[in-house]
Amino acid sequence: MGGWPADHHRSHGCRQAAEGICWRRHARHGRHGRHDVSRNAQRFDAGSKAAGVFAENAESFDPASPIQGRLRQGPPFSFPPFQTTFPSRQQETDMEKIGVIGLGRMGSAIALRLHQQGYPVTGWTRSGRTVEGVAAAASIAALVADSDTLILSLLDDTAVASVLDACLACDLGGKQIIETSTVVPTILKDRIAAITSKGATAVDAPISGGPELVAAGTCGVFIGGDDAAASRAQSVIAGFSNRVFHVGPLGTGLVMKTINNSMIQVYFAGLQDMMPLARRAGLSFETAMRIVAGGPAGTPMLIDRLPRVLGEDDSVGFSTAAAYKDNDVFQRVARSFGLEAPSVAHAAKGFEAALKAGIGEQDVATTIPLAYRQG
């Protein structure tokens, strides 16, 4: 969940944008070169062919710099090369052959984005769904045999476990597995010894951001895995993300997503709690939301979704049902470390109310006006 519109710097005077800590970092990228970040980048233009603006006068990534999201503590973050132009046919022969398992909204976006970037991509999904322009495999075994890299984008723990077990029945020599699904990390960790014994590598690499950010190449990805596996994974993930963080060993990618996206859910819960107060006091919903979004309590995520919150846009970036499913995963991740997350548990109540109201497949932004109406 989350993201920023093309014009939020201009229309809302976003303080975070002025300080250079927006998710859609403006950058210059070279083929197989370093990912550079610019202090003097132009405004992001969602309509541009590259789905972004690439700045002159870029500087190398510096974890100590204030422009790097104030990330001055902890291990260094590595930004991968990011391809902004399609490779030639000769270059294409040197690229990893990608197999995407799971072609739901996220998996389809990943497959299509990598295909558009020039990667040879094949997809497989249990339902038989296909993606225009992306080759379809007849089975997981056929997909594995024809791929160097396997990207999993699946619904839940059961699906991921089943697919990993199916992959383990195949020849995995020299292959890598990139697990992007939002599931508990123990599923992959419990199988990593078997995966490596077959000559393969694996990382968990959950995504923060919906399909629209994947399509634009501006989603966030948190990689958990050893250095060698993470480095190889980054070279592929750079095809659909310019915000890739190697955060630690296997499993920590999902923990980082739990922390990051739980904060978003808790923010939504706060808005849901306050909207009944606005209604009972006679404040119009639009007045309350525009003041919150435009002031210090606003966030880029809220600004991005404001048209959906106000009913001006009925497109779905991330559904309430998906957010509710993720909430359960986040709570289980916390409990696996002996912790409770009461604020995350509270956030689940707003999603449950939306499901009962029959709007589970609508964007999560619709939970906020629902809370106002039910107030």
N, C-alpha and C positions, 0 to 999 in steps of 0.2 A: 504494500500500500504506500502510496506517496509519490510525490513528484512535483515539479514546478512548471507553471505555464510560461510561454515564451515571453510574456510582457510583464511578469510580476516585478521585475526590477524597476521598470518605469512607473507602473500604475500604483504600486503600493510602497515605493521607497523602502524596499526590504533591507533592513539593517544587516541581516546576515549576508545578503548578496553583496552589499558594499564592502563587507569585510572579506569577501572571497570564499565563503564557506558553503556555497550552494552545491547541491548534489550534482547538478548538471554543470560540472566544471568546464570552462572553455579551454580547449587545449589544441595543440598542434601534434600530429602524429606522423611518423615516418614508417615506411615499410620495414618491418622487422627491426626497427630502431627503438630508441627510448621513448617513453611516454612523457612529454614535457607539459608543464602546467604554467599558464601565463597569468601574471598579475595584471596585465594590461589588455585582457581579452575583450572582444566585442560582445554585445549582448547575444545570447542564444537565440537562434531563429529556427523554430520548429518546422518552418516550411522550406528550409534550405535542402538541397539535394543530399548533403552529407548529414542532415539532421543535427546540425550544430555549426558553430562558427569557430574556425581554427585561426588562432591569433598569431601575429608576428611578435617578435621580441619575447618569445617564451623563455622560461627558465627551467632548469632541471628540478625535479621533485626534491624538496628539502623537508624532511619530517619536522624540523625545528621552526620552519617558517609559519608565521601567523596565517598565511593564506591556505595552509594545508588542513583546514578544519580544526586548528588549535590542537593537533595531535602531537604533543610534545613529549608524551610519556609512552613507555612500553616499547615493544619490538618495532623495528622499522617496517613500513608498509612498502610493498613493491608494486609498481605500476607496469603492466606489460605493454608490449608493442600493440598498437591499434591500427588496423588497416582501414583507410578511409577511401580507397579506390579499389576497383575490382582488379584482380590480378590478370595477367596475360595467361593464355593457355599453357605456355611453358612454365610459368610460375605455379599454375594450378597443379601441375604434376607433382610438385614438391610439398603440397599442402596435405595435412592430415585428412583422411577420409572419415567423415563424421556419421555416426549412427545415432539417431534420436529415438529413444524409447518412451512413448507417451506423447500423444499429439493432441492434448487438450489445448486450452487457450495459451498457456505458457509454453508448452512443448512446441506447438505450432509456430509461435512467435520466434522461438529459438531456431527452429529448423529453417524457417523462411529467411530470417536475418542472415544466418550463416550461408545459405544458398545465395542470397543477394550479394554477399561479400566474396563470392567466388569459390567457396568450399564445396567439394563433392559431398552431398548430403543424402542420406537414405533414412527413411522413417519407418517405424512400426508402432502400432497400437492395437490393443486387444479388440477394440471395437471395429477395426478396419478403416478408420477415418484416414483420409489422405490430405496432403497439403499441396496446393497447386505449384508445380515446378519442382517438387521434391519427390525423388524416387521412393517407391514403397517396397519394403521387403515382405516376403511371404511368411516369414517366421523370425523369432528372435535368433535362432541358430544361423539363419541366412544373413541377418543383419550383422551379427558378431563376426562372421566369416569375412564380410566385405568391408569392415570398418577398422580404423586405427584407434579411434576414440569413440566411446559410448557415453552419451549424455542421457541421464535418466531424469524425466520430469513426470512424476507420478502422483496419484492422489493421496495415498496414505501408507501407513506402515506395512500393511499386508501386501499391497501391490509392489512396494519396493523390495520386500523380502523375497517375494515370489520371482521377480525379475532377476535379482542378484543370484538366486539359486539356479535359475535357468541359464544365466551367463556362465556360472561356474561349471556347468555341464559341457561347456564349449571349450575350444582351444583359445586361451587368452594370452598366449605368448606375445609379448611386446605391446600389448594394448593398454589403454588407460580408461578408467571409469570415472566419470564426473557426475556425482550424485547431487542434483539441484533441488530435489523434492524437499518439502517441509515436513520432515518426519524425525522421530527421536534418533539421535546419532548412534545409539547402540546397535542399530540394525546393520549399519556399514562396519562399525568397529568390530562387531562379533564375527565378521566375515573377512576382515582384512588379511588375516594370516593365510586363509585359503586362497584369496585373490593373489597375494604376492607369491605364494608357492607355485602358482601357475604362470609366473613370469609377467604379471600385470601390475599396474599401479592404480591407486584409487584416492580420490579426495572427496570430501563433502564440500559443496559449493552452493549453498542456498542463495536465492536471489531476493533482493529487497527492491520492490517496484513491480508494477503490473506489466502486462503484455505490451502496452503502448511504449513503455520505457525500454523494454527489450527490443522492440522494433526500431526504436531510435538509437539504440546502442548506448543508452545513458542510465541503465539500471545499475544497482550496486550488487556486487557479488563478494561473499565472504568465504575464503578458502581455508579449510582445515586439512592439513596433511604435511608430510615431510617436505623438506626443501626441494628435492629433485622432482617429486610428484607435483608439487604446487607450481614449480616453474614450467613444467610441460603443460599443465592444465591452463595456466595463464595465457599461453600462446594461442590457445583455442578460444578461451572465454573472451579474450580481447575482441573477437569478432562480433560479440553482442553486448559488450560492456566496456566503458572507459573508466569505470570505478571499481577496480578489482583489488581486494585486500587479502593478503596472506596473513591470517590472524594468529595462527598457531598450529599445533598438531591436529591429527584427525579428530573430528568431532567438534572442534571449537568454532568452525564456521557456523554450524547450526546454533551453538550457544550465542554467538554474536548476533545472529538474526533474531534469536529469542529476545535478547536485550533490546535491540534496536526497534523491532516491530511491536514488542510489548509496550514500549513507550508511546508509540502511535495509538495503540488500542486504548491505553489509559487516558490519553488526551481526548479521544472520541468519547470515552465514558464520562469525562468531566463535562463536555458539552451536552451530552445526553442528560446529565444530572441538572444542569442549569437551565435548560430550555423550558421545562415546566414552570420554573420560577418566572421566566420572561413572560410566558403566556398568562399566568395568573395575575401578574402585575400590569398587564395591558400593553406590554411591549410587542410590536410586530416582530415576527420571526426574521424578516429581512433586515430590519433595523438592527436587531441584536447581532445577527451574524456578520453583517458588513462592518459593524464597529469592532467586533472581536477580531475579524480577519485583518482589518486595516490598522490595528493598534499593536501594542507590545505583546498582547496575548495571542496574536496571530502567528501562524507558522507557514512556511512555504507549502507544506502538505495541505493545510486547510485552504490556502489561497488557490492552489491548483484545483481543489475539488469544489470550490465555492459555487460554480455554475451548477454542479450536480446537487449540492446541498440546497440551493435555492430553486431547484426544479427546472432550470433553464437548459439542462443537458441530461438526457436520459441514457446516455451511453454507460457501459459498465467497464470500469477499469479494474476493480477488484470486488467480487461479490461478498455480500454479508455472510452467506453460507461458507465461503472459503475462509473468511476471517474467523468465523466461529470454529471451524475445524482447526485452524492454526492456533487459536487460543487454547484449545485442549492440548495441543503439542507443547506449547510454551509452558503451560502449567506442569505437564509431565516432565519436561526438561528440568524445571526448577526442583521438583520433588526428587528427581534422580540424584541431585546433589544435597539432599536433606533439607531443602528450603521450601517455604511456602511463598506464594506471590499473591497476596490478598487483593491488591489493586487489579491484577490481571484477572483474577476470579470474578471481581466485581464487573469488569468490562464485559465478561461473557453474558451478563444479564441483559445488557442492551441488545446484543446479537440475538439472544433467545427471544426477546420481545419482537424483534423484526421477523424472525422465522415464524412465530405464532401469527403475526399480522400478514403473512403470505408474501413478504418482499425479500425473501432470502436470496433470490437470484438477481436482485437489483444491486446497484453499487452500494458499498458500505456507507457512503455519504448520506444515503436516504434514512439511515437510523437516526440522524439528528432531527430532521423535521418530524419524524415519527414521534420522537420523544416530546416535541413541542405540542403536537396534536393530542397526544395522550395525557398531557399535563393538566 
